[in-house]
Amino acid sequence: MSSPLLKAVQEVQHTFQRLTKHVAVPVSGFEPRLVFPDYRVPLSDFQGHHRAAFTRMKKLAPEIDLVIELRDSRAPLTTTNYLLEKVLRGKPKIVLYTKTRQSILSRQIFDKWNVKNETWGLFDNKREDHLDNVVKLIKAKCNEMEPLPPLGMKILVAGMPNVGKSTLVNRLRRKLIDTKNGNLKDVARVERRGGTTRAVSELIKLSNDPLIYIHDTPGVMLPSMTNSKSMLIHSLLRTVDARIVDPVISIDYFLYLANIQSPDAYLYRDFYNTPTNDVNRLLESVARSRGLFKVKTGKNKYKKVKNMVPNSTVDMKAAAILLQEHITKSEHDKVCFDMDMMRDLSPAQIEEILDAERDRVMAMELDLPGDRD
């Protein structure tokens, strides 16, 4: 093992132990994989409504006073969308890290990685203190506008799919709008999967005093990812279409990350009690314990069954989807998919990582209407 790679693994494991208070007990004969196979997975899930959303944002840009960008706290680097900066260049911004109950990362780590001095906060939809702080950040930005625009402050909330944009809009509206005359209905549709919002909303009133409006937007992907690992992280987060990446490959990547962070099966102990590098062994255990079997009924046709019957086999894909869903929802086992954030890096190293991805994305050609004007 090369010394830089060994050092990186040790840093990740030390951070995991410090944040979880879990000390991994070495298992004789087991060594986690240090290199993940370079699977040939698609590097893009950039759909028509993503391009349409960017086009709409570009048209709205002159009217927008504040951008709120949401990033998933389980993968803050992977869910940063620098295309928003390209389309909404120069706009004041607040960054919110969402789904904090499912993330291992601490406030101190987010602060350490804030080398660009962005205004940022945490947002979990069940934490009232988080919501109060978001309101405080918004009002502080509003107070910086002197005078307030006659038609009120206009905010655009944006980010990648499934990071909680519509949830934030609904929670802010309920917090800020006077509801003495009855219950306030949600204005933004929310579901567990990403891609529910398909178009930029019209203005939604967020507050009467001060007068604040907000646009909800669809989750927008990058035209292409940095590498296959980025795409696999998006698959685990359910930010890309479930048909884009084979769920078995996604779970294999989860297994790779889990074993590096804690090489004792800690992050998948509910499904398999000994560490393994064999994704098929893990998925077979999941399938058998959850009754996920299939019987061939014709060419490329299968019927799902709940028990072992003659000619049945375990349904590996169904097991992978079930495990993927568990990872997405679980608050029991907190995770981090961006392992660089668990390393002991200097501010200069952090800035180099951020600048490399920003430069890559900013060089992309979106070819939106007006780009060549």
N, C-alpha and C positions, 0 to 999 in steps of 0.2 A: 504494500500500500504506500502510495506517495505521501510524503510528510504534509504537504498542503491539504490534501484530501482528508488525511487522518485528523489534522487540526480542525478542519471545518466540521467534521462529524462530531468531534469531541465538544466543540462549541455549541452545536445544536443540542446534543444530549444534555449538556450542563444547563442550558437555558430551559429545556423541557423539565428537567428535574427541579430547577429553582421555581418555576411557575406552577407546577402541579403538585409539588411536595412528594412526588412519587419517585422512589429510588429503584431503578431497574435491577433485578437480580439476574446476573449472567446465567444463561442456560448452556450447559456443556454441549459442545459440538455445533452450536448455532452461530453463524456470522451473518449479519444483514448484508444484502447486496449494496454495493457502493456505486454501481453504475446501472442505470436503467436502460433496457433495450430501446433502440430508436425505432419505435413502431411507426409505420407509414399511416398516420392519421391525417385527415383533412385539416388544414390550417385556417380555414375560413368558414364562417356561418353568417356572412354579411348579406342580409336579405333586403328585398325591395323596400320594406317599411323602414329599415334602418337608414337607407339613403334619403327617403322621403322625410324622415325626422330631422336629419341634418340639414336638408334644404329648408325646412320650415324654421329651424333654429337660426339659420343664417339670416333669413328674412326678418325674424323677430329681434335679432341682436341689437339694432339701434334703440329699441324700446326697453331692453332689459337693464335693470339697475343692479341686480345681484344674481349670481349663479350659486346654487347649492349642489355640489357634486357628492354623490353617495358612493362609497367603496365598501366592499364586503371585508369585514375585519379578519376573516379567516384567510384571505388572500389579498391584502391591500395593494400589493404591487401589480398583480395580475389583473385586478379590477379597476386600475387607474386608466382612464380613457383620455389620452392626450389630444384626441381629435376635438374634444370639447374646447380645448384651448385654441385650436386652429380655427374653429368656427366662431367662438365667442371671445376672441383675443382681447385682453385688456380689461375684461369685466371683473369687478370685485367678486371674490369667491369665498365660500365656506365649504370645507371638506368635512363630511360626516362619515365615520366608520360605523357600519351597521352590524347587526347580528352578533353583538358582543358576548351574549350568553353562550355562544357556540365557539368562541375563539379563545385560544390560549394566550394571545398577546396582551400585554399590560399597557396601561397608559404611558408608562415610562418608555416603553419600546416605541410607541407611536411618536412620542415627543423626540426621541433620539433620531428617528428617521425624518423628522420635519426640518431638514436642512434648508428647505426653500422658504421657511418662515410663513407657511400658509396658516390662515385662521382655521382651526379644526376643532372637532368635538366628537363625542361618542353618541350613538343613538341606538337604543334598544327599545322596541315598541312597548315593552312592559315596565320600563323604568321611567317613572315620572320625573325623577331628578335629571335624567338625560333630556327629556322633552323641555323641562324648564330652562336648561342650559342652552338648548337650540334657540328657544324664544329669546333668551338674553343676547345671544350672538346676532340674531336677526335684528333686534331692536338697536343694538350697538351700531350695526351697519346703517340702519335707517337714520339714526341720530347724526351720523357723519354726513348725511345729505342735507345741506342747508342752502336754500330751503327745500322741503320735501316737494317733489313734483306735484302739480295741481291735481293730477289724476291718480296720485298715490304711487307708492313704490311697487315695482314689478319684479318678481322673482321667477327664475326658471330653475326647476329641480331636474337634475339629469344624472346619468350614470349608466352602467351596463345593465343587462337584464337581471331581474330577480335580486336586486340589492335593497329593495324596500322603499322605492320612491313613492308609490301610491299610498302605502301605509303611512309614510311621513306626512304627506299632504292631508290625509284624513285626520291624523292625530293633531296636527297643527291647527287645522280649522276648528276642531272641537275644543281645543284649548283657548283659542283667541276670539272666536265668535261668541257673542252673548246668546245663550240658549234658554233664557227665561221663558220664552214663549213656546217651548216644546223641544223635543229631541231634534238634533241636527243630523240629517242623513249624510252618509258617506257620499262623496262626489267622485271618488276614484275607486275603480274596481280592483280588488285584491285577491290573488290566488297564490298557492304555494309555488306553482311553477312560474318560470319567467315568461315574458312575452305577452302578458295579459293586456297591457296598454299598447295599442297599435298606432296611435297618432298623437301628436302634440295637442293637449287640451286647449280649449278657449280659456280666457282668464277666469280664475276662481277666486272669489273674495276670501282672504285669509284673516283680515282684521279690519275693524271699523275705525279704531283709534290706537295707533296711527293707521291710515288707510294703506293697506297692503294687499296686493293681488299676487297670484302664483299660477304658473303654467306647469302641469304635470306632463311628462314626456315618456315616450317608449324607451325601454332599455336599448341602447345602441352598442353594437359590437365594433371591433376594429375590422377593416377589410382583410387583414391577415394577422396571425399571431406570430410571436417571435420564433417559436419552435413547437414541437409536438407536446412538450411538457406543459406549456401554457394552455394548449387546447385541452389536455387531459384534466387540468385544474378546473377549467370552465365546465367540463363535463361533470366533474364531481360536484360543482356548485350549482348545477342545473341551469347555467346561464346560456347554454347552447341547446339546440334541438336534440332531443334524446336519440334521434336516428343518425346523428352526425358521427358519433364516436361509439365504437363497440363497448358496451358497459363492462365486459370482462376485462378489456384493456384498462379502462378507467379504474376498476377495482385493483388491478395489478399495480397501478401507479400508487394508489392509496396504500397498498400493502408495503410497497417500497418505502414510502415516506414514513409510515407507522413504525417500521422496523428500525429505521435510522434514528428516529426520535426516541424510541423506547424499545430496545431489542428483546422484549420479554412478552410480546403479544398483548401488552396493556391496552392498546387502542382498539383491539378487536377481540378482547377476552370474552365478551358475551356470545361470540360465535365459534371461537376456537381457542382452546386453553394453552396451547404451546406455540412458540414462535415458529413461523414457516416462511420460506420464500416462494412456496409453490401456491400460486393463486387457485389452481384447480383443486388442491386439497382443501383450501379454505372454503371455496364455493360449494364443494361437495358436502362439507359439513353443514353449511347453511341450508342447502337444499334438503338434506335428509332431516334436519331438525325442524324445518318449517313445512315439510310435506310438499316439496316442489319437484314433481316428476312429470314426464311426458311419454306418450306412446305414439309411435309412427303410424299414421293412418293412410299414407300415400306418398307420392313423390314430393319431397320437401314440405310435407304436411304433418303436423303433430297435434295431438290432443293433450291438454293438461289434465293430470290426475293428482290426487292428494296422497295416494298411497302406492307403495311398490306393488305392481301387478306384473304378470308375465310380459316380457318384451319391453318393459318400461325402463327408462334411464333417468338419471337426475337431470334437472333442467338448469344448466349452468347460467344461462342468460337470465332466467327469472331470478335466480339466486343473486346474481350481480346487481340487477335492478333493485331488488329488495334491500341489499346492503347499501347501495347508493342512496336510496330513500332514507335509510336509517342515518347515514352520515349527514345528509342534508338537514334532518330534523333534530338530531341528538343534541341535548344540552348536558348529557351525562359525561360524554367524552369530548372535551374541547380539543380543537385541532388548529393547526396552522399549515397551510399548503405552500406558503412562500417561505422556504427555509432560510433564505438569505436574511430575513428579518430576525432569525433566531441566532445569528452569528455575531461574533464580537468584532464588528467592523468600525473603522474610523470614519469621521464625518466626510473625509475626502473619498473614501471607498464607497460610501453610501451615495454621495453626489455623483460619482462616476456611473454607478448602476442606474440611477434615475435619469441621468442625462443621456445615456446610451439608448434607453427605450424612448425617451422623449424625441430625440433626434431621428430615430427610426420611424416613428409615427408621423412626425411633422413633415417628413419627406414624402409621405404618401400623397398621391393625387386622388382626391375624391371626385373631381370632375362634376361639381355641383353647378347649377345654373348661376351664371354671373362670375364664375371663377376666372374666366378668360376675358372678362370685360376690361 
